[in-house]
């Protein structure tokens, strides 16, 4: 029995049901391999979380909605072909987006060694070919530019944009996943940066409001 098969067998039956229902509500189609990878990611996250405290979410059913479905909700707005996930933690949303969009080249950036070790383990065990985990502080990461730079829980909008100012390509975008209280942060955006689009996100099984703010350099269509 492979390690992935063993992981999947360890999942409660509620988890695949909840995942399938949530993806359906988001109108996202995952093939059998992608579904297996998403379930494997959940199993790994739950397994590692006990020892390494990767996330404050302990219940695996809650992990389905708060981590996987929350990450998947931004899929329609991810264009690529290259995506940098800043402050990726255990790889969210980058790993989920990479699984659901295999043509996307995803770089996961985090300074926390144990979280990057988890990213690398997940990439290896789940056979994800389009992800590069990097352990570094964002201030020191200047090696490439990306079509989109995404953040789920990294920092305020001002800090997010300021620390990554040189990382989007010339026509690139910042994708900031936020709760309801982002208007004050928007008013403090650095000069030359503007709100391009705001999308309200309905995450299955979650009542808290979520939104995606797409930021660009002024003058970028």
N, C-alpha and C positions, 0 to 999 in steps of 0.2 A: 504494500500500500504506500503510495507517495505521501510526502508530508502535506501537500495541499489537500489530498483526498481525506487524510486524517483530520486536518483542520476543519474541513467542511462538515465532516461527520460529527464534530464537536458542537456545532451550532444548534441552538434550540429551533424547533420547527417554525416558531413565530418570525424568525429573522428573514428567511427567504420570502415568506408570504408578505411581510411588511415591505421588503425591498421591491418586490414585483408590483404591489399596489401603488407604492410611491412613484416608481418610474412610469407606470401607466398614467397616473395623475399628471405627471410632468410632460407627458407625450414623448417620452424618450424610449426608443427601442434599443434594447441590448441583446446581442446574440448570446448563445449558450456559453461561449468562452468568456465574454465580457461579464456576464452574470456570475460565472464561477470566480472570476478575478475580484469582483466587488465583494462577494461573500467571503472570499479568502482574505481580503483586506480587513473586513470587519472582524473575522476570527483572529487574525494576527494582532490587530489593534487591541482587542479585548484581552488576549493572552499576555501581550507585553505590558499592558497598562497596569496590571497588578504589581509588577516589579519595578517599572520605570516611571510610573506616574506621567504618562504622555498626555493625558487629557483628564479634566475634572469630571467628564461624563463616565459613569461607571456601568450603567445598565446597557446591555448590548442592543436592546430594542431602541433605546434612546439614541444610541450611536448611529443606527440606521437613518433616523430622521435628522439629527443635529449635525452629523458629519457627512454621511454619504449623500443623502438627498439634498441637504443644504448646499453641498458642493456642486451637485449635478444641476441644481436649479439655474446656474449661470451658463450652462452649456450653449444655449442658443446665441449667446453674445461673445463667445470665444471664437475668434477667427484664425489666429495664428498667422503664419505657420509656426512661429516660435512664441513660447509663453514662459515668463519667469514668475515663479511663485515666491514672493518675498515673505520671510518669517513663516515658512511653510509648516513649522512644527513637525508633527508626524507625517506630513505630506498632504495636507488638506488646504485648498481644494485640488492641488496639482495632480495627485495620484488618481483621483476619481476622474478628472477631466482627461488625463492621459489614457485611461482605460476606455472611456467612452468615445474618444476621438483619437484613434491610433496614428493618424497622420500628423498629429500635433507633436512638435518637439518641445518637451517640458523640462525646465531646469528648476529644481527645488533648492531654495537657499535658506539656510538657517545656521545660527552660530552655536546651537546647543548640540553637543556631541551625541548624547543618547538618542535624541530625536532623529538626527541624521543617520545614526546606526540603524534605527528602525526603518527609515526610508530605504536604505540600501538592502536590508533584509527583505522588505516587502517587494522591492524591484526584483530581487533574485528569486524568491520563492514563488512569486506570481508570474514570472516570465514577462515582465513589462519591458519592452524594448525601446521605448521612446522617452525615457526619463533619465535625467542626470542629477543625482543628489550632490550638493556642494555644501561643505561646512565652512562658513566664513561670515564675518560681519558685513552687512550690506555696504557700509562706508568703504570697505576695502575691496569690494567686488566691482571691478571696472573692466572686465575682460571681454565683454560683448554687449551688443544691443539686441533688443527683442521687439517683436511686433506688438506684444501686449505684456504689461506687468501687472500682476494681480496680487491682492492682499486680502486676507479673510479676517485676521484678528491681530494684525501686526502693530499698528500705531494709529495716531490721529491722521487725518487727511494731510495736514500740513507736514508732519514728519514723514509720512509715506512718500509724498511728492518730493520733498526736499532731499531726502536721503537717496532717492532713486532718480534724481533729475536727469542724469546722463544715460540712464539705462533703456528707455524706450527709443526705438528707431525714429527717424525724422518724422514720419507720419504715424508714430505709435500711439498707444493708448494706455492709460492707467485704469484698471478695473478695481474699484474699492467696494468690497462687500461690507455692508453696514446695517445696523439696526435703525430704529426710527429717528434717532436724535442727531442727524448729521448736518442740519441746516446751519448751525453755528460754525461748524468746521468748514463748510463751504464758503462762508463769508470771510474766512481767514486764509483762503487759498493764496499762494504766492503770486506775484505779478507774472503775467504771461501764461497762466494756467486757467482753463475754464471748464465748466461743466458741459460736456457734450450731450449726454443722455442720462436720464434717471429711469430705472426700471424697478417697479415693485415686484417682489418675488413672493410667490405663495409656495411655501415649503410644506409638503404633505406631513400631516400629524403634528405640525407646529402652529401655535397660535401667535407667537411673537412676530411682529412685523420685520421683514427683511427687505433690503433694497440693494440694488447694484448701481453705483455711480460710475459713469464712464467719463474720464477726464482726458483732455488733450492740451497740447500747446495751442495758444490762440492762433487762428488762421488755418488750422488743420480741419479739413472737412470730415 
